[in-house]
Amino acid sequence: MNFIRRVLMVLGIAGAAGAILRVKGRSEQSTKRGGWRPLNPSEADPQDQQQSK
């Protein structure tokens, strides 16, 4: 029974530490980078350009 309590305690501490680090690590700038960027038709498939020349 002591082993189970220790395991649960360690998991609880690890979960709490992970939640704190996740909340503390957030920044406003992270939402501005990444994601999809618009793709020009000329960049879509470079093989099509080579065949049409």
ABEGO torsion letter per residue (X at the ends): XAAAAAAAAAAAAAAAAAAAAAAAABBAAAAABEEBBBBBAAAABAAAAAAAX
